[in-house]
């Protein structure tokens, strides 16, 4: 059986401070029957951290194929000329 990982945002956790909110979420997860879990972040609503992806690196595969093709053509022509 496959195992999956989920990211869940809860907006209805209302407590006096961060420690109590953490305990409330832990208790809710235990009550729901989840066996393996980890609380990654708890913060004030509206202060949800923004996940920023890294900019993609340019891919040079097409340019490499063009250079390799041109080198092969020049090599073949040089072999015929010799």
C-alpha positions, 0 to 999 in steps of 0.5 A, spaced: 500 500 500 502 506 498 504 512 503 502 519 502 504 525 505 499 531 505 500 539 507 494 541 511 493 549 513 488 549 519 485 556 520 480 555 526 485 554 531 484 559 536 488 559 543 491 564 547 498 563 545 503 559 540 504 553 545 497 552 546 495 552 539 501 547 538 498 542 543 491 543 540 493 541 533 497 535 536 491 533 540 486 533 534 491 529 530 491 524 535 484 524 536 483 523 529 487 517 529 493 519 525 499 515 527 505 519 524 505 526 523 509 532 524 507 539 525 512 544 521 509 551 522 504 554 526 503 562 526 498 567 526 493 567 520 495 572 515 503 570 517 503 564 513 510 563 510 511 564 503 514 558 499 519 561 494 521 556 488 528 557 486 529 560 479 530 554 473 537 553 471 537 554 463 538 548 459 543 547 454 541 540 451 539 543 444 545 548 443 549 542 445 546 538 440 547 543 434 554 544 436 555 536 436 552 535 429 556 541 426 562 538 429 560 531 426 559 534 419 565 538 419 569 531 421 565 527 416 567 532 410 574 532 413 575 525 412 572 525 405 577 531 403 583 527 406 
